[in-house]
Amino acid sequence: MSAISMISLERLADRIVSRLTVEMEASGRHVHLSRDHVEALFGPGYRLNRVKDLSQPGQFVCAERVTLEGPRGILQNVVVLGPERPESQVEISLTDGVALGITPPVRLSGDIEGTPGVTLRHGDRAVVLDRGLMAAKRHIHMTPADAARFGVANGQAVRLQAFTARPVVFEEVEVRVSPKFSTAVHIDYDEANACGFKKGDRGLILP
């Protein structure tokens, strides 16, 4: 077989894999801030500085960093993600919760009712949240077209075979469908480390 034929077959194989599987991404600890809390931590009229766009449209990494303070310890240099939100929210792993001395409930982003709070600090400025700390529930952001192609619906829990260095099947992966999304699986660093995830790994939604 010629080199050109081999390259064509490899490209075809890549296209098939891309059609049948979903890209996976690992999300580290981060903070979403409200307008009031941006100003409380960084000063009146302050605006977050965009550094890098994330895979989800409109979401971005900011230059700003904060420290999380809990009853047992602190986590420094925690990235702030934009844009601003109506209410501040902090997403950490369960391991991070042990370091802080707080047990975060596993929730989808935005579901902050009944969650514990945490102290955010930047220099000599501090904000004490009375709620908003969580461990992100594993989920799949999905466009409506991809949801139709995979035969899944918004809010549906699916099983996902992770093709990683230490392959696992993730249970109860919640599908989130919106035309504002880009299709990708999101897991946290605890889950990523457990399965040996590396950038570029993909997962298969199981029947």
Backbone torsions as a table, in degrees:
resi	resn	phi	psi	omega
1	MET	NA	136.4	-177.5
2	SER	-72.4	161.2	178.5
3	ALA	-61.9	-37.3	179.6
4	ILE	-63.8	-41.5	178.8
5	SER	-64.0	-39.7	178.9
6	MET	-63.7	-42.9	179.0
7	ILE	-63.5	-40.5	179.2
8	SER	-63.3	-41.6	178.8
9	LEU	-65.4	-39.3	179.1
10	GLU	-65.1	-40.4	178.4
11	ARG	-65.7	-40.1	177.9
12	LEU	-63.5	-43.1	178.9
13	ALA	-62.0	-41.1	179.0
14	ASP	-63.3	-39.3	179.8
15	ARG	-66.9	-39.0	179.2
16	ILE	-65.4	-45.0	178.4
17	VAL	-60.2	-42.0	-179.8
18	SER	-64.0	-34.0	179.6
19	ARG	-74.1	-33.4	-173.5
20	LEU	-92.2	-18.5	-174.6
21	THR	-123.9	173.1	-178.7
22	VAL	-123.8	136.4	177.4
23	GLU	-63.9	140.6	178.6
24	MET	-105.9	146.2	176.6
25	GLU	-136.9	144.5	176.6
26	ALA	-104.3	132.5	-176.7
27	SER	-112.5	120.6	178.0
28	GLY	-84.3	177.6	179.6
29	ARG	-58.9	140.1	-179.0
30	HIS	-160.5	168.8	-176.5
31	VAL	-129.2	137.5	168.6
32	HIS	-109.4	133.4	-175.4
33	LEU	-117.8	145.7	170.8
34	SER	-81.0	166.0	177.7
35	ARG	-57.5	-45.2	-178.9
36	ASP	-60.2	-40.4	-176.1
37	HIS	-78.9	-27.5	171.1
38	VAL	-59.3	-46.8	-178.0
39	GLU	-70.7	-35.4	179.2
40	ALA	-65.9	-34.0	-177.2
41	LEU	-89.9	-31.7	-171.9
42	PHE	-120.6	-8.8	175.1
43	GLY	118.3	155.4	-178.9
44	PRO	-57.6	133.8	177.9
45	GLY	75.5	3.0	-176.0
46	TYR	-66.4	142.7	176.7
47	ARG	-121.6	136.0	179.5
48	LEU	-63.2	143.6	-177.8
49	ASN	-101.9	112.8	179.6
50	ARG	-69.0	131.0	178.8
51	VAL	-111.9	-43.9	-174.7
52	LYS	-153.0	137.0	176.1
53	ASP	-75.3	145.8	174.7
54	LEU	-95.3	174.2	-176.4
55	SER	-68.0	-29.4	178.3
56	GLN	-80.4	127.6	-175.7
57	PRO	-53.6	131.7	177.1
58	GLY	85.9	-10.1	-179.8
59	GLN	-94.7	143.5	-176.9
60	PHE	-152.7	155.3	174.7
61	VAL	-82.9	136.7	178.5
62	CYS	-103.7	160.2	176.5
63	ALA	-71.1	-23.3	-173.2
64	GLU	-73.5	145.4	177.1
65	ARG	-132.5	149.8	177.6
66	VAL	-133.1	167.2	174.1
67	THR	-108.8	134.5	174.3
68	LEU	-96.0	133.1	-180.0
69	GLU	-120.8	125.3	176.4
70	GLY	-121.4	179.9	-178.5
71	PRO	-66.4	-21.1	-176.6
72	ARG	-107.7	-27.7	-175.7
73	GLY	-170.9	-171.4	-178.4
74	ILE	-129.8	157.9	171.5
75	LEU	-125.7	118.3	-175.2
76	GLN	-97.4	161.8	172.6
77	ASN	59.0	42.0	179.9
78	VAL	-85.1	126.3	-173.1
79	VAL	-71.4	144.6	172.5
80	VAL	-98.4	133.2	177.1
81	LEU	-109.0	144.5	177.6
82	GLY	-110.2	168.8	4.9
83	PRO	-81.7	179.9	176.7
84	GLU	-61.7	154.6	-179.9
85	ARG	-120.9	162.6	177.7
86	PRO	-61.4	-32.9	179.6
87	GLU	-139.1	139.6	-177.5
88	SER	-67.5	150.4	-177.0
89	GLN	-150.2	142.4	-179.9
90	VAL	-125.2	125.2	179.6
91	GLU	-113.4	122.2	-179.2
92	ILE	-132.7	173.7	173.9
93	SER	-90.8	168.1	176.2
94	LEU	-64.3	-34.5	176.0
95	THR	-63.6	-40.9	175.2
96	ASP	-59.4	-37.9	179.5
97	GLY	-61.4	-37.7	176.7
98	VAL	-62.3	-43.8	179.6
99	ALA	-61.6	-37.9	-179.2
100	LEU	-80.2	-24.7	-173.9
101	GLY	84.9	25.0	179.0
102	ILE	-131.5	135.2	177.5
103	THR	-95.8	107.2	-178.6
104	PRO	-80.2	137.3	173.7
105	PRO	-72.5	153.4	177.8
106	VAL	-87.3	115.4	-174.5
107	ARG	-138.9	158.5	167.3
108	LEU	-77.9	148.5	179.1
109	SER	-53.8	133.4	-179.8
110	GLY	97.3	-18.6	-179.3
111	ASP	-91.9	78.4	-172.2
112	ILE	-102.4	-2.1	-179.6
113	GLU	-59.6	125.8	176.9
114	GLY	79.7	7.4	178.4
115	THR	-85.1	155.9	178.2
116	PRO	-75.1	167.4	176.9
117	GLY	-102.2	-179.0	179.5
118	VAL	-161.6	158.7	177.6
119	THR	-95.0	132.3	174.7
120	LEU	-106.4	136.1	-179.1
121	ARG	-134.8	140.9	171.0
122	HIS	-137.9	109.7	-175.2
123	GLY	61.1	-127.5	179.8
124	ASP	-94.0	8.5	178.9
125	ARG	-101.7	142.1	-178.6
126	ALA	-141.7	148.7	173.4
127	VAL	-128.0	129.0	177.5
128	VAL	-103.0	108.9	177.4
129	LEU	-81.3	135.5	175.2
130	ASP	-91.3	-7.9	173.8
131	ARG	-162.4	168.3	175.6
132	GLY	120.3	-4.8	179.0
133	LEU	-89.1	130.3	-178.8
134	MET	-152.5	162.4	165.1
135	ALA	-102.1	125.4	-173.6
136	ALA	-67.3	130.1	174.5
137	LYS	-70.6	135.1	179.2
138	ARG	-61.4	141.5	-172.1
139	HIS	-156.8	169.2	175.8
140	ILE	-123.8	116.5	167.8
141	HIS	-74.7	134.9	-175.7
142	MET	-148.2	138.5	173.9
143	THR	-73.5	157.0	176.6
144	PRO	-58.1	-37.9	-179.9
145	ALA	-64.3	-43.0	179.2
146	ASP	-70.2	-35.2	177.2
147	ALA	-61.4	-41.9	177.7
148	ALA	-65.7	-38.8	-178.4
149	ARG	-67.4	-38.1	-179.7
150	PHE	-87.3	-8.8	178.5
151	GLY	71.3	39.1	179.7
152	VAL	-124.5	165.0	-176.7
153	ALA	-129.8	159.0	178.5
154	ASN	-58.3	131.6	179.9
155	GLY	87.5	-7.2	180.0
156	GLN	-74.3	140.6	175.0
157	ALA	-97.5	128.0	-177.4
158	VAL	-124.7	167.8	172.9
159	ARG	-101.5	140.8	-176.2
160	LEU	-129.0	120.8	172.8
161	GLN	-83.3	116.9	-180.0
162	ALA	-91.4	120.5	177.0
163	PHE	-90.9	82.1	-174.8
164	THR	-127.3	-177.9	-178.2
165	ALA	-62.1	-30.6	176.4
166	ARG	-125.6	80.0	-170.5
167	PRO	-56.7	136.1	176.9
168	VAL	-140.1	164.1	170.5
169	VAL	-108.5	116.8	176.5
170	PHE	-85.1	127.1	176.9
171	GLU	-93.0	159.3	172.6
172	GLU	53.2	52.0	174.5
173	VAL	-93.1	116.2	-173.5
174	GLU	-84.1	133.4	178.8
175	VAL	-88.1	130.9	177.2
176	ARG	-122.5	115.9	-173.6
177	VAL	-109.5	130.3	176.3
178	SER	-163.0	144.2	174.1
179	PRO	-66.3	-11.7	178.6
180	LYS	-86.3	-5.9	-175.6
181	PHE	-94.1	161.4	164.7
182	SER	-113.0	136.3	-171.7
183	THR	-70.4	121.4	179.3
184	ALA	-167.4	145.9	172.7
185	VAL	-85.6	136.2	175.8
186	HIS	-118.3	122.7	172.5
187	ILE	-124.1	161.4	178.5
188	ASP	-92.6	178.9	-173.6
189	TYR	-68.8	-31.3	174.3
190	ASP	-58.9	-48.0	-179.4
191	GLU	-67.8	-39.4	179.8
192	ALA	-63.6	-43.5	178.9
193	ASN	-66.9	-36.7	-178.8
194	ALA	-64.5	-34.3	-176.9
195	CYS	-101.0	2.5	179.5
196	GLY	69.2	36.3	-177.5
197	PHE	-63.7	143.6	168.3
198	LYS	-138.8	156.0	-177.5
199	LYS	-55.4	132.9	-179.2
200	GLY	101.6	-13.0	178.2
201	ASP	-66.4	155.3	-176.4
202	ARG	-132.1	163.0	178.9
203	GLY	-130.1	155.1	-179.1
204	LEU	-113.4	124.2	174.4
205	ILE	-72.7	121.9	-176.1
206	LEU	-88.7	149.2	178.4
207	PRO	-68.9	NA	NA
